Amino acid sequence: MAANRGRRPIDAIIRLPRRREVSQTIRRDESPRRPRRLLGVSGLLIGGFTLLISVGAILLSLPIAANSGQFTPLETAYFTAISAVTVTGHTVVSTPDFWAPFGQAVIFALMTIGGLGFMVISTFLLLALGDRTTIQQRAITRGMMSDTAGVNQMRVIRSFGRNVIVIVLLIYLGGSLIFFTQINGLDGIGQGRSYWYSVFLSVSSFNNAGFNIIPEAASGNAARFASNPIVLATMTAMMALGGLGWVMMVDVWRRRRFARFSLDTKLVVVSSLGLWLLGAAILGLSEFTNDDTMGPMGWADRIVNTAFLTVSGRTAGFSTIDFGQVADATGMTFTALMYIGGAPGSVAGGIKVVTFAVIIAAVVSSLRSRSHTEAFGREIPQPQVHRALSVAVLGVVIVFVAAMALISLEPETRFLSLLFDIVSALGTVGATTGIVPELGLPAQTVFMAAMFVGRMGPLVLALALAPKEDEVVLYRFAQEKVRIG
């Protein structure tokens, strides 16, 4: 206090900085790292698909792959490879007649990798990137895995992939054994070939691939089993499981009661049942009296085939009838069902049934004057509603562009047949009216592109372009109402 005794309140002490304190300093700031999102998750998936397709096409073009013993044209090899990797099932040649055992084995390998989980394999590739990924890329990866596989933590992806592979292999084995009891001795074939046919059909059924190497005597790649309820029931169950997805299967197995299911599982179950019933009703009304499709069948076979076709016609592409002869109502209904597709995390394509369910929930909530989207007593986050709308709109745009391209390339082909087959390609279904082998190379190229884009999915494109859900919005624009209706 003695030192400050003579200082007045307005006095101030000024300290001059030393020379070294005011000397110029240069600070180097590194520019912020900008993650290349399209070259991250999406680029990895696209590159992996392209590489796998190219390797498969080269193998299929070899003389050993064809029964003729000659080189297969590259356009045929690439079309088949793309169809197998994307588990679509569209073909330009007869699979059992054109391809030799080596070619069939290549197709088997391609559809196994593409169906069992190119998605699962890609997760291991993403994990291998390790610290080379940025925080934003990891956030995008978590968002993608949450939407497609139901996994929101990177540390559980490894165990998730291992469990999926074990469960699927067990399903493959069970299906193969049942098919073997029905195929063994068919057309006088031996046990070795019978088991090969059984394994191929089992993998193709669960993967919703639509490929069949058993020689057919009628139209439809499963027509010879139209009166075999054991084969059709087994294929139906396997296609349904593959189209619903392993995440939903695990949730149902653990919780057992509908009230305990997650909202995602509830939407999948209710929507899938509704779409199956719709398909069965249309088939019953339109095809039971159609002499070109289900008319000649007995009533028991009609019921079994209806259940089989309403599941297969939406996601797998196996058929016991000629879709080129169905009524227009059936064709248009199944076009819409193929566009919707299967469940997220499944082997099926389309915009996904949960996307469809979210849009329906948004419409119902709007009609009930709700400010937010609600379903089963839960509110769906608004960013997911926007994402669902984006996926659906992108899907419609892609269908429109592809259909217009086909109309200009094949003006003499029936429009409903073109629309049916191109939606089947985009939905990676494989159901066909039989026009694909008759189209020119430019039109077949459109189909190849459609299968590739359909397997990548509008969802991956939307995720690559959309911001993160946990991103904090620092500003909002002023609201202004518009006229709707």
C-alpha positions in Angstrom: 0.0 0.0 0.0 3.0 2.3 0.6 4.0 2.1 -3.0 0.6 3.3 -4.2 0.1 5.9 -1.5 1.0 8.9 -3.7 -0.8 7.7 -6.9 -4.0 9.4 -7.9 -7.0 7.4 -9.2 -6.5 8.8 -12.8 -2.8 7.9 -12.9 -1.9 4.9 -15.3 1.3 2.9 -15.7 2.4 2.4 -19.3 4.9 -0.3 -20.1 6.7 -0.2 -23.4 7.3 -3.6 -25.0 10.8 -4.7 -25.6 12.2 -5.0 -29.1 12.1 -8.7 -29.2 8.5 -8.7 -28.2 7.5 -6.5 -31.1 9.6 -8.2 -33.7 7.8 -9.5 -36.7 6.7 -13.2 -36.5 5.4 -15.3 -39.4 2.8 -18.0 -38.7 2.1 -20.6 -41.3 -1.5 -22.0 -41.3 -2.1 -25.1 -43.3 -5.2 -24.9 -45.5 -8.1 -26.9 -44.1 -8.3 -30.4 -45.5 -11.1 -30.9 -47.8 -12.3 -34.5 -48.0 -13.1 -35.7 -51.5 -16.4 -37.4 -50.7 -17.0 -38.9 -54.1 -13.6 -40.4 -54.0 -14.1 -41.8 -50.6 -17.0 -44.1 -49.8 -18.8 -43.8 -53.1 -15.6 -43.9 -55.2 -14.5 -47.1 -53.4 -17.8 -48.8 -54.1 -17.9 -47.8 -57.7 -14.3 -48.8 -58.3 -14.7 -52.1 -56.6 -17.8 -52.9 -58.6 -16.1 -51.9 -61.9 -13.1 -54.0 -61.2 -15.1 -57.1 -60.2 -17.3 -56.7 -63.4 -14.3 -56.3 -65.6 -12.6 -59.4 -64.2 -15.8 -61.4 -64.6 -16.3 -60.2 -68.1 -12.8 -61.2 -69.2 -13.2 -64.6 -67.7 -16.6 -65.1 -69.4 -15.2 -64.1 -72.8 -12.7 -67.0 -72.7 -13.4 -70.0 -74.9 -13.6 -72.3 -71.9 -16.6 -70.3 -70.5 -18.9 -71.1 -73.5 -20.3 -74.4 -74.7 -19.3 -73.4 -78.2 -15.6 -73.4 -77.3 -15.2 -70.0 -78.9 -14.6 -66.5 -77.6 -17.7 -64.9 -76.3 -18.4 -61.3 -77.6 -17.4 -58.7 -75.0 -20.8 -57.1 -75.0 -22.4 -60.5 -74.1 -19.7 -61.2 -71.5 -20.0 -57.7 -69.9 -23.8 -57.8 -69.9 -23.8 -61.1 -68.1 -21.1 -60.0 -65.6 -22.9 -56.8 -64.7 -26.1 -58.8 -64.3 -24.4 -61.3 -62.0 -22.5 -58.8 -59.9 -25.6 -56.6 -59.4 -27.6 -59.8 -58.7 -30.2 -58.7 -61.3 -30.7 -61.8 -63.5 -31.2 -60.1 -66.9 -29.6 -62.2 -69.6 -29.1 -61.9 -73.4 -28.3 -65.6 -73.8 -29.7 -68.8 -72.2 -27.7 -69.4 -69.0 -27.9 -73.2 -69.0 -27.5 -73.6 -72.8 -24.8 -71.0 -73.6 -22.5 -71.2 -70.7 -20.2 -74.1 -70.0 -19.5 -75.3 -66.4 -16.6 -72.8 -66.1 -18.8 -69.9 -67.2 -21.5 -71.0 -64.8 -18.9 -71.1 -62.0 -17.8 -67.6 -62.9 -21.5 -66.4 -62.7 -21.9 -68.2 -59.4 -18.8 -66.5 -58.0 -19.9 -63.0 -59.2 -23.4 -63.3 -57.8 -22.1 -64.7 -54.5 -19.8 -61.7 -54.0 -22.3 -59.2 -55.3 -25.2 -60.6 -53.2 -23.6 -61.9 -50.0 -22.3 -58.6 -49.5 -20.3 -56.4 -51.6 -21.6 -54.1 -48.9 -20.0 -56.2 -46.2 -16.7 -56.6 -48.1 -16.6 -52.8 -48.6 -16.9 -52.2 -44.9 -13.7 -54.2 -44.4 -12.0 -52.1 -47.1 -13.2 -48.9 -45.4 -11.8 -50.1 -42.1 -8.5 -50.8 -43.8 -8.2 -47.1 -44.7 -7.7 -46.5 -41.0 -6.3 -43.1 -40.1 -6.1 -42.0 -43.8 -9.8 -41.1 -43.6 -10.9 -37.7 -42.4 -13.5 -37.2 -39.6 -16.0 -36.0 -42.2 -15.4 -39.2 -44.3 -15.9 -41.3 -41.2 -19.2 -39.5 -40.5 -20.4 -40.1 -44.0 -19.4 -43.8 -43.7 -21.3 -44.1 -40.4 -24.3 -42.5 -42.1 -24.2 -44.9 -45.0 -23.8 -48.0 -42.8 -26.6 -46.8 -40.6 -29.0 -46.5 -43.5 -27.9 -49.6 -45.4 -26.9 -52.0 -42.7 -28.4 -50.7 -39.5 -24.9 -50.3 -38.0 -24.0 -46.9 -36.5 -20.7 -47.7 -34.8 -17.6 -48.6 -36.8 -16.3 -50.9 -34.1 -19.2 -53.3 -34.5 -18.9 -53.6 -38.3 -16.3 -56.4 -38.1 -18.4 -58.6 -35.9 -21.5 -57.7 -38.0 -19.8 -58.9 -41.2 -18.6 -62.1 -39.6 -22.1 -63.0 -38.2 -23.7 -62.2 -41.6 -21.4 -64.5 -43.4 -22.0 -67.4 -41.0 -25.7 -67.0 -41.0 -25.9 -66.7 -44.8 -23.7 -69.8 -45.3 -26.0 -71.8 -43.1 -29.0 -70.6 -45.1 -27.2 -71.6 -48.3 -26.5 -75.1 -46.9 -30.1 -75.6 -45.8 -31.6 -74.5 -49.1 -29.1 -76.7 -51.0 -30.1 -79.8 -49.1 -33.8 -79.3 -49.7 -33.2 -78.6 -53.4 -31.0 -81.6 -53.8 -33.9 -83.9 -52.7 -36.0 -82.5 -55.5 -33.4 -82.1 -58.2 -31.4 -85.4 -57.8 -32.0 -87.6 -60.7 -33.9 -84.9 -62.7 -33.5 -85.6 -66.4 -31.2 -88.5 -65.5 -28.4 -86.3 -64.2 -25.9 -87.7 -61.6 -25.5 -86.7 -57.9 -22.5 -84.4 -58.6 -24.4 -82.3 -61.1 -27.5 -82.4 -59.0 -25.7 -80.9 -56.0 -24.1 -78.3 -58.2 -27.5 -77.3 -59.5 -28.9 -77.3 -55.9 -26.1 -75.1 -54.6 -26.4 -72.7 -57.5 -30.1 -72.4 -57.1 -29.8 -71.9 -53.3 -27.3 -69.0 -53.6 -29.3 -67.5 -56.5 -32.5 -67.6 -54.5 -31.2 -66.1 -51.3 -29.3 -63.4 -53.2 -32.4 -62.6 -55.3 -30.2 -63.0 -58.3 -32.6 -64.7 -60.7 -30.0 -67.0 -62.4 -30.8 -70.6 -63.0 -28.6 -73.2 -64.7 -31.2 -76.0 -64.8 -32.4 -76.5 -68.4 -35.9 -75.2 -68.9 -38.5 -76.5 -71.3 -40.9 -73.5 -71.1 -40.8 -69.8 -70.7 -39.8 -68.6 -67.3 -36.5 -69.5 -65.5 -38.4 -71.6 -62.9 -41.2 -72.8 -65.1 -40.3 -76.5 -64.7 -41.0 -76.2 -60.9 -44.4 -74.7 -61.3 -46.0 -77.9 -60.0 -43.4 -78.6 -57.3 -44.6 -76.9 -54.1 -41.5 -77.9 -52.1 -39.1 -76.2 -54.5 -41.3 -73.1 -54.9 -41.9 -72.8 -51.1 -38.2 -73.1 -50.4 -37.3 -70.5 -53.0 -40.0 -68.2 -51.7 -38.7 -68.4 -48.1 -35.1 -67.8 -49.2 -36.0 -64.9 -51.5 -38.1 -63.3 -48.7 -35.3 -63.7 -46.2 -32.7 -62.2 -48.6 -35.1 -59.4 -49.5 -35.8 -58.5 -45.9 -32.2 -58.4 -44.8 -30.2 -59.9 -42.0 -30.4 -56.9 -39.7 -34.2 -57.2 -39.6 -34.0 -61.0 -39.2 -31.7 -60.6 -36.2 -34.1 -58.0 -34.7 -37.1 -60.2 -35.1 -35.2 -63.2 -33.6 -34.0 -61.3 -30.5 -37.2 -59.4 -29.7 -39.8 -61.9 -30.9 -42.8 -59.5 -30.2 -43.9 -56.8 -32.7 -44.3 -54.2 -29.9 -40.6 -54.6 -29.1 -39.4 -54.3 -32.7 -37.4 -51.2 -33.7 -39.2 -48.7 -35.8 -37.1 -49.7 -38.8 -38.2 -53.4 -38.4 -41.9 -52.4 -38.0 -41.8 -50.4 -41.2 -40.2 -53.2 -43.1 -42.6 -55.9 -41.8 -45.8 -53.9 -42.3 -44.8 -52.5 -45.7 -43.5 -55.8 -47.0 -46.7 -57.7 -46.0 -48.8 -55.0 -47.6 -46.9 -55.1 -50.8 -47.0 -58.9 -51.0 -50.7 -58.9 -50.4 -51.1 -56.2 -53.2 -49.1 -58.3 -55.6 -51.0 -61.5 -54.7 -54.4 -59.7 -55.1 -53.5 -58.4 -58.6 -52.2 -61.8 -59.7 -55.4 -63.4 -58.5 -57.7 -61.0 -60.2 -55.8 -60.7 -63.5 -54.0 -64.0 -64.1 -56.1 -66.8 -62.7 -58.3 -66.6 -65.8 -55.4 -65.8 -68.2 -54.9 -68.8 -70.4 -51.4 -67.6 -71.3 -50.1 -67.5 -67.7 -51.9 -69.1 -64.7 -55.2 -70.2 -66.3 -54.2 -73.8 -67.1 -52.9 -74.5 -63.6 -54.9 -76.2 -60.9 -56.2 -74.2 -57.9 -53.5 -75.5 -55.6 -50.7 -74.7 -58.1 -52.3 -71.2 -58.6 -52.1 -70.4 -54.9 -48.5 -71.7 -54.6 -47.4 -69.9 -57.7 -49.1 -66.7 -56.6 -47.2 -66.7 -53.3 -44.0 -67.4 -55.2 -44.5 -64.8 -57.9 -45.5 -62.0 -55.5 -42.2 -62.4 -53.6 -40.0 -63.1 -56.6 -41.6 -60.6 -58.9 -40.7 -57.7 -56.5 -37.0 -58.5 -55.8 -35.7 -61.7 -57.4 -36.9 -62.2 -61.0 -37.5 -65.9 -60.9 -40.7 -66.7 -62.8 -42.9 -69.6 -63.6 -44.9 -67.6 -66.1 -44.1 -65.4 -69.1 -44.4 -61.8 -68.0 -44.6 -60.9 -71.6 -48.1 -62.4 -71.6 -49.5 -60.9 -68.4 -52.3 -58.4 -68.2 -51.5 -54.7 -68.3 -52.7 -54.3 -64.7 -50.2 -57.0 -63.6 -47.4 -55.4 -65.5 -48.0 -52.0 -64.1 -48.4 -53.2 -60.5 -45.2 -55.2 -60.6 -43.4 -52.3 -62.2 -44.2 -50.2 -59.1 -43.3 -53.1 -56.8 -39.9 -53.6 -58.5 -39.3 -49.8 -58.2 -39.8 -50.0 -54.4 -37.7 -53.1 -54.0 -36.6 -54.8 -50.7 -35.4 -53.7 -47.3 -32.3 -51.8 -46.4 -29.3 -54.0 -45.8 -30.7 -56.7 -47.9 -29.6 -58.1 -51.3 -32.6 -56.6 -53.0 -32.5 -53.4 -55.0 -35.0 -50.6 -55.6 -35.4 -47.4 -53.6 -36.0 -49.7 -50.5 -39.2 -50.4 -48.7 -38.4 -48.2 -45.7 -37.9 -45.3 -48.1 -41.4 -46.0 -49.4 -42.8 -46.4 -45.9 -41.3 -43.1 -44.7 -42.9 -41.2 -47.6 -46.2 -42.8 -46.9 -45.9 -41.9 -43.2 -45.1 -38.3 -44.2 -48.2 -38.2 -46.4 -50.4 -39.6 -43.6 -48.9 -37.2 -41.0 -49.6 -34.3 -43.4 -53.2 -35.4 -43.9 -53.5 -35.5 -40.1 -52.2 -32.0 -39.8 -49.1 -33.1 -38.0 -46.0 -30.9 -38.1 -43.6 -33.8 -38.0 -43.6 -37.3 -39.6 -44.9 -40.0 -37.2 -45.1 -43.7 -37.4 -46.0 -46.3 -34.7 -45.8 -43.7 -31.9 -42.4 -42.5 -33.0 -41.2 -39.3 -34.8 -39.0 -39.8 -37.8 -36.2 -37.2 -38.0 -36.9 -34.6 -40.6 -33.5 -35.1 -42.3 -34.4 -38.7 -43.0 -37.7 -37.7 -44.5 -35.9 -35.3 -46.8 -33.4 -38.1 -47.7 -36.3 -40.5 -48.5 -37.9 -37.9 -50.8 -34.5 -37.3 -52.5 -34.0 -41.0 -53.1 -37.5 -41.5 -54.5 -37.3 -38.4 -56.8 -33.8 -39.5 -58.0 -35.2 -42.9 -58.8 -38.1 -41.4 -60.8 -35.7 -39.2 -62.7 -33.4 -42.1 -63.6 -36.4 -44.3 -64.7 -37.6 -41.4 -66.9 -34.3 -40.8 -68.5 -33.6 -44.5 -69.1 -37.2 -45.0 -70.5 -36.8 -42.1 -72.9 -33.5 -43.4 -74.1 -35.0 -46.8 -74.8 -38.0 -45.3 -76.6 -35.7 -43.3 -78.9 -33.5 -46.4 -79.6 -36.2 -49.0 -79.9 -39.3 -47.1 -81.2 -41.0 -50.3 -82.4 -40.9 -52.1 -79.1 -44.0 -52.0 -76.9 -43.6 -49.2 -74.3 -45.0 -51.1 -71.3 -42.5 -53.9 -72.0 -39.6 -51.4 -72.1 -40.8 -49.7 -68.9 -41.2 -53.1 -67.2 -37.8 -54.3 -68.1 -35.9 -51.1 -67.4 -37.5 -50.7 -63.9 -36.6 -54.4 -63.4 -33.0 -53.6 -64.3 -32.9 -50.5 -62.1 -34.4 -52.5 -59.2 -31.9 -55.3 -59.9 -34.9 -57.7 -60.1 -34.4 -59.4 -63.4 -38.1 -60.1 -64.2 -38.5 -59.7 -67.9 -41.0 -59.7 -70.7 -38.4 -61.3 -73.0 -37.4 -58.3 -75.0 -33.8 -57.8 -73.8 -32.1 -60.4 -76.1 -33.9 -58.9 -79.1 -32.7 -55.3 -78.5 -29.7 -53.7 -80.2 -26.4 -53.1 -78.6 -27.2 -49.4 -77.7 -30.4 -50.4 -75.9 -28.6 -53.2 -74.1 -25.9 -50.7 -73.1 -28.7 -48.7 -71.4 -29.7 -51.8 -69.5 -26.1 -52.4 -68.4 -25.9 -48.9 -67.1 -29.3 -49.2 -65.4 -28.2 -52.4 -63.6 -25.0 -50.7 -62.4 -26.8 -47.6 -61.2 -29.5 -49.6 -59.7 -27.1 -51.6 -57.6 -25.2 -48.5 -56.5 -28.5 -47.1 -55.5 -29.9 -43.6 -55.4 -29.3 -43.7 -51.6 -25.5 -43.8 -52.1 -25.7 -40.8 -54.4 -27.9 -38.9 -51.9 -25.5 -39.7 -49.1 -22.5 -38.6 -51.1 -24.2 -35.2 -51.8 -26.1 -34.6 -48.6 -24.7 -32.9 -45.5 -24.2 -34.8 -42.2 -27.2 -35.2 -40.0 -25.4 -33.9 -36.9 -24.2 -30.7 -38.7 -25.2 -27.6 -36.8 -27.0 -25.1 -38.9 -25.7 -21.6 -38.1 -28.3 -19.7 -40.0 -31.8 -20.1 -41.4 -33.5 -18.1 -44.1 -36.7 -16.1 -43.6 -39.8 -18.2 -44.1 -42.2 -17.5 -46.9 -45.3 -19.5 -47.7 -46.1 -20.8 -51.2 -49.4 -22.0 -52.7 -49.7 -25.8 -52.9 -52.6 -27.6 -54.5 
